[in-house]
Amino acid sequence: MMVFKDIIDMESIDIYIKDNNLGELFFRDGLFFGGFQDDLLFGLCQVNFTENGISMGMIHITKEFRGQGLGNAMVRSLFNKLDLNGIKFVYSQSAHPYLEKLGFKFYDRIYGCNLEELFNKGCSCCGVEDHVQWFF
């Protein structure tokens, strides 16, 4: 089963960081969110709490899982959790085309994502407005 959830086990995070050579992107202080296939951690993203607000940290998906939209779903799931906890804006120190796909844009001189705008556009995981509802 595939799930996206927060990770508090720093040992798992340290192993993922080391196995994927992400040391320079890693900040120990922050909130980590991961993508799991059963018990396998295949993706990791992070936001950092700063004096200026919530800053986007690293986003990484292992090679075998890329190209399936899982990175987008993982980050949107993290953003949904932040939104549900009253956080309405995430900024980034640098612009990037991938972040634009996630909803980041310039607000005056601040590059960020307005979470209220983001979630008014559809599903919290993928952004699609018209999902078929499945009930089991």
Secondary structure as GFF3:
##gff-version 3
##sequence-region A 1 136
A	DSSP	beta_strand	2	7	.	.	.	ID=ss1
A	DSSP	alpha_helix	10	19	.	.	.	ID=ss2
A	DSSP	three_ten_helix	23	25	.	.	.	ID=ss3
A	DSSP	beta_strand	31	37	.	.	.	ID=ss4
A	DSSP	beta_strand	40	50	.	.	.	ID=ss5
A	DSSP	beta_strand	53	61	.	.	.	ID=ss6
A	DSSP	three_ten_helix	63	65	.	.	.	ID=ss7
A	DSSP	alpha_helix	70	84	.	.	.	ID=ss8
A	DSSP	beta_strand	89	91	.	.	.	ID=ss9
A	DSSP	alpha_helix	97	101	.	.	.	ID=ss10
A	DSSP	beta_strand	105	107	.	.	.	ID=ss11
A	DSSP	beta_strand	110	114	.	.	.	ID=ss12
A	DSSP	alpha_helix	115	119	.	.	.	ID=ss13
###
